[in-house]
Amino acid sequence: MIKKTLYFGNACNLRKNNDQLVVKYPDSDQVRSVPIEDIGIVVVDNNRITISSGLLESLMENSTAVITCNRSHLPYGLLLPMYGHHAYTEKLRTQIEASLPLKKNLWQQTVVAKIINQAGVLQVLELPHDNMLYWAKNVRSGDP
């Protein structure tokens, strides 16, 4: 089963209830929940998000990665379980040890995909997008 990646960019309260991640936003009475077993990654991108320690413990028991972001919205911290399975450690080691050409190529693929997706949005909105497709074709390996 493919696990979900959850992104939280607005102030909210995250807690656990009945093996569910429960989300409560401060300006709303609406409460949402997701089964913890379905979550693979949680991205926390707002310094006004609170997370209960019970939720963190359950996420770690489920081998869920928790990524925190800084004020520039860039990944800043990574919380992984310390027990048992070595899969995360192996993935992290493989990423760290990846060659510079591979990292540059993967970055190129990421940038091209983002530009093409943006062009798709412009196309749906019936706005000019040919320049975006041109830019996507001209992204170089490791292009800043």
N, C-alpha and C positions, 0 to 999 in steps of 0.2 A: 504494500500500500504506500502511496506517495504521501508524505507528511506535508502539512501546511506550513507556510511561512507567514507569520502574523507581524504586521508593521503597525506601530502605535506612534503617531506623530502629534497627537493632541493630548492635552492634560486629561488624565483619567486615573481611575483607581482599578488596579488589577488584583484579584484575590481568587482563592480556590473555594469551591463549594461543590460537594458531591462529584469529585473527580472532573470538574469542569473549570476552565479558566473563565472567570466572570469579569466583565468589563462594565464599569459604571462611569459615565461622564458627569462632571460637576454641574453642568447647566441643563441636565436632562434627567427625566425620570426613567428613561429607557435603559434597560439592562440587557446585555447580550452575553452569550456564553458559547464556549467551544470545548468539546471533549479534549482533555489534556493528552490523551493517547493519540490524537490526530495531529499534534503539533510537533514540528521538527525544529523550527527556529522562531524565536521571538526577537523582534528588533524594537528597541526602546529609543525613540528619537525626540524626547522632550524632557526637560529637567523638572517638569511638574507632574510627572507620572509617579504614582506610588505603587509598590509591589509588596504583597505580604510575603513573609518568610515561609509560610505554609505553601504558597504557590510556588516559590522558588524551589523548595524541597521536592515538590511533586514534579516540577519540570525536570529537575536533575534526575529523579528516579526514572523518568521516561526518556532519558538521554536527549533532552531538548537543549539546544544551544540558545543562550540569551546574549544578544549583542546590544551594547549601549553606544549611543552616538554623542558627539560633542556638539557645541553650539554651531559649528559649521556643517552639521548633519553628516559628519564622517564617522565611520566606525572607530570607537575609542577603547572599548573593553569587550572582553569575551568571557562568559561564564560557562564552564563545562563541568560535567560530573567528574569527580576524582576517582571513582571506584570502577571496578570491573572492566568493561569493554574498551579495547584499545583503538577502536575505529576513528574516533575524533583525533586522537594523538597522531595516528598514522596519516590522516588527511592533512592535518596541520603541518606535519613534518614534510610531507610531499609538496605542499604549497610553498613552504619556506625554501626547500631545496630545489625548486623548479629553476631551470636555466633562464637567464635573462632573455634570450630570444623567445622562449615559450611564453614568458610573462608579457613581453611586448606584443606577441601575436594574439594572446588572449585579450589583451587590452584593445587591440585593433578590432577584434570581433565584437567586443562589447560596445565600442563607440559606433561601429557601423550599424549594429542592431538598434541602438538608441536613435540614431539619425533616421533610419528607415521607418521606425515606429512613429517618429514625429512627422515624417512625410505622410504616413498613412492617416494620421489625425487631420493634417491639413487637407488631404484629398477628400476625406469624408465631409469636411466642412466646406468643400468646394473652393478652397483657397489655393493660390499658386504653391506648388511644392516641387517643381522640377529642379530648382537649385539644391534642395535637400538631397535628392537622389544623386545629383552630380557630386555633392560633398561626400556622400557615403562611398562613392566609387573611388574617391581620392584620399581616403584615410590611409595613412602610412603606419607601418608597424611601430608601436610605441608612441604614436602621434600624441602630442600634448593637447 
